[in-house]
Amino acid sequence: MSTLEIKDLQVSVHTEDGPKEILKGVTLTVRSGETHAIMGPNGSGKSTLAYSIAGHPKYTVTGGSVTLDGVDLLAMTVDERARAGLFLAMQYPVEVPGVSVSNFLRTAKTALDGESPKLRTWVKDVNTALANLNLDPTFGTRSVNEGFSGGEKKRHEIAQLELLNPQVAILDETDSGLDIDALKIVSEGVNRFRAQEGKGVLLITHYTRILRYIMPDQVHVFVDGKVAESGGPELADQLEANGYEKYVAGAAV
Amino acid sequence: MTVTDVARESVSAALEVDRVESHLNPPASYDLADHPVPSGREEIWRFTPLKRLRGILDGAASEAHLTWETTVPEGVTLREVTGEEVVAMGELAPNDRPSALAAANAGRAMLLDVPAEAVVTEPVVLHLHGESVEDLVWGRLLVRVGANADVTVVVNHTGSARYAAITTVLVGDGARVNVLTMQDWDDDAVHLGRDAIRVGRDASVKHTSISFGGDLVRMHANVEYAGPGGAAELLGLYFADEGQHLEHRLFADHMAPKTKSHVLYKGALQGAGAHTVWIGNVLIRKVAEGIETYEENRNLVLTDGCQADSVPNLEIETGEIAGAGHASATARFDDEQLFYLRSRGVSEKEAQRLVVHGFFNDLIRKVGIPSVEERLLKTVEAELAKNVLNAGSDGPAEEAP
């Protein structure tokens, strides 16, 4: 069981001209076992939604609530949210020079479980997770995200998803910049994750392409900081055919 | 040809070089009149808190010594010689007042001799220990490495003293030398050190300076070249705590063509009044065509109340160079790095610990002395335990409105 419940979420960022409101009341519930796709044009606030839920310090929540199984996520620090079961696969994963992937993964796993993983099974698990994402075993000795290609960064994010195995995963434009082979590999990883009992996925994307490989239960059209329309997978097909024009025009009025 | 002959030839070759003065590095001289007592306004002294030198610059005579505990592998000799002897062997003359005073007052010198062609696998370890900051100690060391020899020398400083030392490393043609000086003093020590290296033709030298302890540490690492093809890698790692002044001054004097210098110093600061100074300088003389140089300093400021001064300099007398550059950056923790690590469940302190280890790791891996590398990882951990891992808390959400 894990339900991510976002209610009337309002978020602003600090700019030179004072605070700017980005999210204008987002309401959305991802229930146990569901995959929701959030689609929207650039600048609609999709990434802001992802980063505010994860607790990025740049964003200020001015109203609303986010709970995971009824527990208030917004009252938690970034790492407490992760330990509560939340995972964010980032669009632009950050380089951490001098920290090896294997050290990073072990540190994260230890933090999440409250004890270090058993060495023998852990090494095997890491190698399997890397191999599943078509990453070489020597990948573990490289510094986190340093010198990774765009595709390697995204595959590394999904390898983490599988190893750390959260309750709810937010995937922020994990498909952007991937060629078709990498997209398939990444999608398979996400599908293995959500094939488990009770996992929730919030998939943020600009394109419908990834939805051919990861079938969502619900699709939300995100425009100007809020959900403009929600529906089943067929909504993605309509967007594919017609684009965001009618929503954007509506928002501008 | 003996090693001494090589050194003499090098000296005479150096005299033929056009005398171009570096504005940051006064000409070397044994004459104390050339190194007057500084007022603190001089370019080479303006970052150093003179009062905390505890009178070293007055230059009083002293009989006090550090205790030497040494590991001298077979084939290498360590012995006492007179001041006149080391000068005759080609000691590189003092370039500031503390080193001039050390040469004048030490009374004797230690000579570490590595014969030509010797390949010494085990490091030479000179462990110098001081009993008390009341002791004023003058030190003088000459390391003489013969042609094509291969040796690693570790000089480790512990305990306490007011210590000024002049050290010279003469590297024969084609030799490979790794020298490391570790300042692991007690809290009240004052250490003014000058290491000067003369790199033989096609020789390669690595010099690493590591400063953790002491109230005030000011180290020079100078390198010059006896002929073309020499390469020097100058590394440094420092960790300044509350109230500590750690200063590192580098000078690569490219006086021969096709020589290389590569400088990388990394430091971290934590606690009120922690002060680090890094002054890099590279002089490329007219004759030094086709040289390559790069100097880099990075500082990580872990808490409020610290000061990191970092000044890279480059003085170029010829346009015919293969490459020359420098970089300096001083920063706090990167919020994006911490967010990334914390979003994986890692606590703020643990994330900071990872970032600092990562910051130093690539440098530590370059040291090339396994026993020291291992110890450095532990020392960084111990330094972090003093502050980063204890200060602050994981406390309530800063995100909450």
Boltz contact constraints between the chains, C-beta under 6 A:
constraints:
  - contact:
      token1: [A, 54]
      token2: [B, 343]
      max_distance: 6.0
  - contact:
      token1: [A, 55]
      token2: [B, 399]
      max_distance: 6.0
  - contact:
      token1: [A, 56]
      token2: [B, 339]
      max_distance: 6.0
  - contact:
      token1: [A, 61]
      token2: [B, 401]
      max_distance: 6.0
  - contact:
      token1: [A, 75]
      token2: [B, 397]
      max_distance: 6.0
  - contact:
      token1: [A, 75]
      token2: [B, 400]
      max_distance: 6.0
  - contact:
      token1: [A, 76]
      token2: [B, 397]
      max_distance: 6.0
  - contact:
      token1: [A, 77]
      token2: [B, 397]
      max_distance: 6.0
  - contact:
      token1: [A, 78]
      token2: [B, 342]
      max_distance: 6.0
  - contact:
      token1: [A, 78]
      token2: [B, 343]
      max_distance: 6.0
  - contact:
      token1: [A, 79]
      token2: [B, 342]
      max_distance: 6.0
  - contact:
      token1: [A, 79]
      token2: [B, 345]
      max_distance: 6.0
  - contact:
      token1: [A, 79]
      token2: [B, 346]
      max_distance: 6.0
  - contact:
      token1: [A, 79]
      token2: [B, 347]
      max_distance: 6.0
  - contact:
      token1: [A, 82]
      token2: [B, 343]
      max_distance: 6.0
  - contact:
      token1: [A, 82]
      token2: [B, 344]
      max_distance: 6.0
  - contact:
      token1: [A, 82]
      token2: [B, 345]
      max_distance: 6.0
  - contact:
      token1: [A, 83]
      token2: [B, 345]
      max_distance: 6.0
  - contact:
      token1: [A, 88]
      token2: [B, 343]
      max_distance: 6.0
  - contact:
      token1: [A, 94]
      token2: [B, 336]
      max_distance: 6.0
  - contact:
      token1: [A, 94]
      token2: [B, 337]
      max_distance: 6.0
  - contact:
      token1: [A, 94]
      token2: [B, 340]
      max_distance: 6.0
  - contact:
      token1: [A, 96]
      token2: [B, 337]
      max_distance: 6.0
  - contact:
      token1: [A, 96]
      token2: [B, 358]
      max_distance: 6.0
  - contact:
      token1: [A, 97]
      token2: [B, 358]
      max_distance: 6.0
  - contact:
      token1: [A, 98]
      token2: [B, 358]
      max_distance: 6.0
  - contact:
      token1: [A, 98]
      token2: [B, 359]
      max_distance: 6.0
  - contact:
      token1: [A, 98]
      token2: [B, 361]
      max_distance: 6.0
  - contact:
      token1: [A, 98]
      token2: [B, 362]
      max_distance: 6.0
  - contact:
      token1: [A, 99]
      token2: [B, 354]
      max_distance: 6.0
  - contact:
      token1: [A, 99]
      token2: [B, 358]
      max_distance: 6.0
  - contact:
      token1: [A, 107]
      token2: [B, 346]
      max_distance: 6.0
  - contact:
      token1: [A, 108]
      token2: [B, 344]
      max_distance: 6.0
  - contact:
      token1: [A, 108]
      token2: [B, 345]
      max_distance: 6.0
  - contact:
      token1: [A, 108]
      token2: [B, 346]
      max_distance: 6.0
  - contact:
      token1: [A, 111]
      token2: [B, 345]
      max_distance: 6.0
  - contact:
      token1: [A, 111]
      token2: [B, 346]
      max_distance: 6.0
  - contact:
      token1: [A, 112]
      token2: [B, 345]
      max_distance: 6.0
